[in-house]
Amino acid sequence: MQAMTLPLSQLFAPMLGIFAAMYLLAPTFPVARPWARVAVFVVVWLVVARYLEWRIWTTVLPASGSWYQVGWIWFCLFVELLTFTDQFILYLTFLRRTDRRSEADQHERRLRSLPDDELPSVDVFIPTYDEPFEVLEKTITGALCLGYPNFQVWVLDDGRRPWLRELCKQKGAGYLTRADNLNAKAGNINHALTKTSGDFFAIFDADFVPQRNFLMRTMGFFADPKIGIVQIPHTFYNEDPMQANLGLHRGLPDEQRFFFDSIMPARDGWDGAFCCGSNSVTRRAALRAVGDALPTQSITEDMLLTLVLLRKGYVTRYLREPLAIGLAPESLDAFFVQRQRWARGAIQTLYLADGPLGPGLGLMHRLLFFPTHWLSMGLRALAVVLVPIVFMWTGLAPVVDVTPESVFYYLFPAILALNGGNLLVRAARALSARRSGIGDYPELQDLANGARDSRQADGACVQGDAQGRCRATRKLRRGDILAIGGSDGVDGRRRGSQHHPGMADHRSSGRFTDGRLLVGREHRRALLRLHDLAAGADGTCRGAFRCR
């Protein structure tokens, strides 16, 4: 059908129909039901197939001319097809989705009913290199206040700093270092594994502080012998560079929310979730089955570990609860260094026997771990910049026989379908623009909003030991930011944290923030002043998010 011969009503009908179906019906569409996600998948890819049929048969195959003219047209098509492949895998992933919070409730009840000596031992690793005192103190003391009876905190210091050794001694945490920094973080953890003997080990980056119930919410999953790793999302209490630079921290979720709130639950439905390093717990017996060490062939050793364990029958389970909160990259340099590392590491796996192209994986796992996102993103960005420049300078077109009418009739409906389908199949919590990624948790909203302190708590834990007991308390000071703690009980509705009605005012630069935390670049240090809620009469850090 020639789009240029159609009346306007027919020309715009596909675009308007898709807009109405995908966008206007989105709030009422039962996307939680499997049939609804299948319906979205079918509709979206029928529209895309319609576009690709036109794209290939009308704008590419009739191309003629010199080799570079035809080659340029085919190159542009290749970039487009690679992008569609990445989107197809994403939509395929979204056909399944898990929510394991009720399962975690059941496991927590079971664990709390057991005697302390029947709970498995856990080593809590905090690898660090050059993080400052202000960051490390919060993480160490938060880990020491974990509400679990059988654990030991270890600070793995690749910076070999005497002051950190002394801090660990004062706090009651273990301190480990080594003679060199071979294999960076993976080597640091591997060295610690040779010095410890826990049944499981948890990892927290130096800027991530766990809630008290982190282990109680995660350890129960290991009752299933096929579970090798339990991964928790990365949640942040500061703005990432995109939110800060665009001034959209109130209306734009942090850059990782879509991944942790939508993609990872979907991957978990295919047993394809993967370890993200921090905020994870690993079964030591599973690691022994693959050499009792993290793989070091890739700079993203966490993802490679998941692939290695998958081949031994161990699955990474994902629990979408904000059980540890940390710092997002604070500058564009740090942001892109992090993304570059992820991209390099994912592409490195293509060249490894344990990667997605190696033996021993099913088709879906190969698709899930194939780095189409990183491969297509660079080419796509290059094409977006390069194609207009090449056309304006040389007249070399990326397509042939394209009219404005055909763009409205074929291209725009495909774009609307892909983006609208993404909105529909995402979890509802990822659709709403949430500040700091914690807006769906009423218990944590108080932390983000900086609600006024009702002064119901008159003391804060300032030093803890490995059993979560507070060795010393102090009076709360005006200007402290109080954090929300983990619940000691399970009511079936609470999700990972315990609400406290009182939050301290935050004063910075001689002014209040009118109920909001200051999260601009000049206030990063202020955000680190997070302290416990009141210590109990018996000295236990009750409801403590972190113990200072």
N, C-alpha and C positions, 0 to 999 in steps of 0.2 A: 504494500500500500504506500502510495506516495503522499507523504505528510503535507506537502505544499498544496495539494489539491483539496484538502479537507476544509470544511467550514470551521470557524473558530470554536463552535460548541464541541465538535468532535476532536479538534486539535488539543483542547485543554482538558477534555474529559478524563483521560488516564491520570493526569497529574492531580486534578482536583479530587478524583475518586480515591486515590491513594492517600492524599492529604487528609481527607475526611475519615477514612478507615483507620489510618495509623495514628493520627494525632488527636482527633476529636473523640474517638472511642477509647483511647488509652486509659483514662482514669477508671473506666468500668470494666475493662477487659480482664477476665479471670486468668491472668498469665501464670498463676501458681499451678494451674491444672496442666498435666502433660499434653492433653489434646490441644489446648490453646497454644502452647509453644510449638507444637507440630504444625498447627494451622498457620502461624506466623511464618515459620520456616518455609512452608510450601508457597505461600503467597509471595513472599519477598523474592524467592529465587525463581519463580515463574516470571515475575516482572524483570529481574535481572537477565534471565535467559532471553526474554523478548528483546531487551536492549543489545545483548551480545550478538544475537542473530543479525540484527541490523548493523551493528558495529563491524562485524567481520565481513559479512557478505556485501555490504554497501560501501563502507569507508576504507576497506583494506584490500580485499581481493581484486577489485578493479584497478588498483594502483598500477601505474606504468611510468616509465621514465628511466633515468640513469640508476645505477646500482645504489648510490647513496640516497637518492630520493625514496626508493622503495624500502631500502634498509632502515631509513629513519622512521618511516611509517610503521614497519614491523617492530622496531624497538619500542616505540610508544605503545603499541598494542601489548607487547610483552610486559611492560611495567604495569599497565592496567590489569592484565590478567593475573599477575602476581598479587596485586592488591585485592582483587576479587577472591583469589584463593585464600588469602589470609582471612578475609571476611567470611568466607564459606566455612572455614574451620571454626571460627568463633561462633557462628550460628549453630553449627553442629554441636559444639560444646554446650550451648545453652539449652539443648533439648533435655538435659537433665539438670537437677539442682538439688542441693541438700541444705538442711538446717538441722544441725546436731545439738542445738541448745537443750532440748528436752532430754536427749540422750545423755548429755553432760550432767543434767540434773539427777538422773537416775544413778549415774556413776558416782556422783558426789555423795548422795545419800548412802550408797553402799560403802564407800571409803570411810565416811565418818562413823559408820557403825562398827568398823573393825578396830581391834586393839592396835595401839600405836606400833607395837613390835611386829605386826603382820604387814605393815605397809612397806613397800620396797624402798630401798635407799636411792637418793637422788643427789648427784653432784651438780651444783649450779655454777656454771662458768661465766665469767665476765671478762672477755678478752679486751685488752686495751693497749694502745701504743702511745698516744700523745695527748689524750683528753685531759682537760684541766681538773683541778680539785673540785670546782663547783659542780661539774657534771658527774664525776665519779662518786662523790660522797653520797649523792642522792640515790644512785643506782645500787651502791653497796649496801646502804642501810635499808633500802626498800627490799632487796633480796634477803637480807637477814631477818626481816619481819614476815616472811612467807608463812602462812598458816598451815604448816605441814610438819609432822613430828620427826621426820627422818631425812634430813638433808644437810649438806655442807656447802657453804659458799666459797668459791675459789676465784680470786682475781688473778688473771693471767697477764702479766705485765711484760710486754715486749719492749717497753721503754726503759726498764730496769731503773726505776726511780726510787731512791731511798725514802722520800716522803710518803710514797704510796705504800711501801712496806710497813711504815710506822702507822699509817692510817688503818691498814688492815688489822694490825695488831691491836690497836685501840678499839676497833669495832668488833673484833672477834671473828673476822673472816680469814680464810686461808690465803696465802700469797705464793704464787709460782712464777718463776721466770726461767729463761734459758740463755745459753751463751750466744746464740745468733738469732736472726729473724727469718730463717729459711722457710719458704712457702707461706709467708705472711700469716694471715689469720688462721688458715687451715693448719699450718705447721704449729702455730701456737696452741691450738686445741689438741692436735695430735700429741704434742709434748705433755699436755695436762692429762691426757688419757693414760699415759704411761705412769703417772704419779698418783692416780686415783683409782677407786674400785667400786664406785656406785653401780647399782643395777641399771640406772638410767642417768642421763645427763641433760640438763637444760642449758640453753645458751641465751644470754642477753647481751646485746651490744652495749657499749659503755654509756650510752645516753638513753637506754630503755629501762624503765623502772616497773617491776611487776606489781600487780595487786596481790593482796594477801592470799586470795584463793586461787592463784594461778595454777598451782600444782594440784589442788583438789579438783579443779575443773578439767584438768587434762589427763592426769594419771589413770583415771578409770578406763579410758579407751584402750589401754594396753591389756585389758582382760582378754581382748581378742588377740590371739597369738600372731595373726598376720599383720598387725599394726606395727610398723617400724618407727614411725615419726608422727608426732602430733604437732601441727603448726597453728599458730594464732596470728591474726592480722597485725600489721604494723599500724598503729594509731598515733596521731601526733597532736600535741597541744600548742604548736606554733604554726604560723603560716609557712607554706612553701613559697619559693620565689615567684611562682605564677600568681598565687593569690595576693602576695605582697605588692608586686610590681604593677598588677592590674587594679589593685584596690578593690578586689572582689571577694575578700575573705568571708563576707556575710552571705554571698549568693553563689559562690563557686566552691565545690568540694575540693579537697586537696587532690593532687594529681594521681595518687595511688588508690583513691577510694573505689574507682570502677573495678580495678583489679581485685582488691581484697573483698569488696562487698558483692561483686557479681561474677567475675571470672573464676575466682578460686572456689566458691561453692559449686559452680557448674563443673569445674574440673574434678572436684571431689566426687561428684555423682558418677564419674567415669573411673574412679580410683586413680586420677591423674593429677591430684594436687601435688605440690612439691615443696620441699623445705626451702625457706627463705632466710636461713641462718638464724637471726635473732628471733626470740619469742617462740622457740621450738623446744620439744622434748624428744630425745632419741633413746630407743631401746639399745642398751649396750650389747645384748646378745645378738641383735641383728647386725650391729657393726662388726662384731667378731666374725660373723659369717662372711664378711667381705674384706677381712684383713685387719680388723680392729683399729682402723684409722680412716679419717676423711680422705677422699680422693684429692690429689693435688695436681692432676693433669690439666685442670681448667681453673681460671680465676673465679669462677662461680662454683665453688666446691659444693655448695648446698644443693643446687639443682642436680649436679652430677651425682651426688650421694643418693638422691631419690631414684635416679635412673639405675644406679648400681643395685640398690635394694630391691627395686621392682623386679629385676632379673632373678633375685633370690626368693621372690614371693612375698616381700614385705611392702606394705602400702603406706603412703603418707596420708594421714587423716587430717581434715581441716575443720576447726571449730571457729565460727565467726563470732567471736566475742572480744571486746577490747580489754584484754586482761593484762596488758602492759602498754605503757604510753611513753613516747620518746620525742626526740627532736627530728623534724624534717630538715633536709639541707637548707641552709640559711642564705646561700648566695647562688647566683647562676653558675659560677665556676664549680662549686660543689655539686650542684644539681646535674650538670652535664658530665662531670667526672664520674658520678654514680651511674648515670645512664650509659656512658661509654663502657664502663666495666661490665654492666649487665649484657650489653650487646656483644662485646668481645667474648665474654664467657659463653653465651648461648651459641654463637657461631663456632667457637672452638669445639663444642661437643660434636659438631658434624664430622670432625676429623678423628674422633676417638671411637674405639671399639665398643665402649660403654655408652656411646651417644645414641641419638634416635635412629641412626642408620645401621647400628650394629645389630647382631643377632639377639634373639631372645625376647623381643617385644611384639605385642599385637599391633594391628594397623592403627587402632584409635590412639594408642599411646605414642606411636610414631608421629601421628599428626599433631597431637597435643604438644609434644616436645620439639617438633621441628620449628626452627626460629623464623617462621615466615614473617612475623611482625617486624623483627629487626632487619631482615633482608629487604622487605618491601618498603619500609619507612624511609630508608636512605635514598633508594631509587625514586620513590614517589616525590620526596622533597626536591631532589635534583631535577626531576622532570618538570615539576611545577614552575621552577625558576628558569630552566633552560629552554623549554619549548617556546614561550613567547619571545625570548631573546633571539633564538634561531630564526623564528618566523619573521620578526621585524627586520633583522639584519640581512637575511638571505632570501626570504620569501619561501623557505622550505616548510611546507605544511605537514602536520602530523596525521592528517586524514585527507580523504578525497570525497567529493560529492556530498558535502554536508551543507544543509541549509538551516537558517534559523528555525524554520518550522519543524524540521526533524529533531533538532535539539530539544524543543519543547515536547515533542511527541514521544521521543525515546529516552533521551538522556535524563531529563529532569524527573520523570517518574521513577527511574532506577535509583537516583540519588535519594529521593524522598522515601522510597521503600526501604533502602538500606538503613538510613538514619532513623526512620520511624520504627522499623523492626527492632533496632537496637534499644530504643526507648521502651518498647513493649516488653521485651524479654529480660531486661535488667530487673534485678530486685528493686522493689519500690524504694528501699532505703538509698539506692544509688541514684534514683531519679531526682530526688529532692536535693537541692544544693544545700549541703550542710557545712557548717563551719567546722574545720578541723576533723571532719569525718566522724564525730561522736554525737551528732545531733539526734540519732535514733535512740540514744540511751539516756533516759531522763536522769538517771543517777549521775551521769557524767556531764550533763548540760550545765549543772551548777558550777562545775570546774571551768567550763568554757565561758560561761556568762559572768563569772565572778560575783555571785550573789552576795548580799551583805551579810556580815557575820552577826548571828544572833547571840553570840557569846555563850552558847550553851556548853561549849567545851572550854575548860579553864586550864588545860595543860597539854603539852605536846611531847611526843616521844623524841628524844634527841640522841639516843644511843640504844642499839639493840644487839641481841646475841643470836646465835644460830637457831635457837628454839623460838624466836619471835618475841622474847621477853624484852621489855624496855628496861635498860639499866639506869636510865635517868630521864627525868621529865623537866620541863620548864614552862613558865608562863607564856601564853601566846602574846605576841607583840602586834601592835597595830601595824599593818603593812605586810604581814605574812599572807601568803596564798595557801589556803588549806585544800588538800586533795581528797578525793573520794576513795573510800576503802573497799576492800573485798568483804563479802558477807560471810559470816561464820555459819550460816544456816542456809537451807534451801527451801523456798516456798513455792517452787514451780513456776513463778512468774518473774522473779528477780533475775537479772541476767548479768552476773559477773561483778556486781558492785553494790555497795550499800549506801543508800541515800542518807545524807546528813543535811539537815535544814540550815545549818549555819556555815557560812563561808566568810572568810575575812575580807575586809576592804583591802584594795590594793592601791597604795600610794606610790607614785613615781613622779619625779621631777616637780614635786611640790603640788601635785594636783591629783584628784580622784579621777576615775575613768567612767563615772556614772554607770556603774554596774557591769563594766566590761573589762576583761583583761587587756592590758596593753601588750600588743603582739607585734608592733612595728620593729624594725631592725634595731632602733635605739633602745628597745626594751627587752632584748633577748635575755639579758642577765636577770631581769626581774622575774621572768617566767620560771627561772630555776629555783626561786625561793619557795619551794613546795614543802610543806611540813605535814606531820601527822594530825589526825584528829586526837581527841583526848585519850590518854592511856587509862586502862581500867584500874580499878582499885588494887588488883593483884599484880599490877605491873605489866600486864599483857597489852600489846598494841591492839586494841579493839577497833575493828573497822578501819584499819590503817591502810591507806594506799601506799604510803611509804613512811619509813621511820627515819627520822633525821639523826 
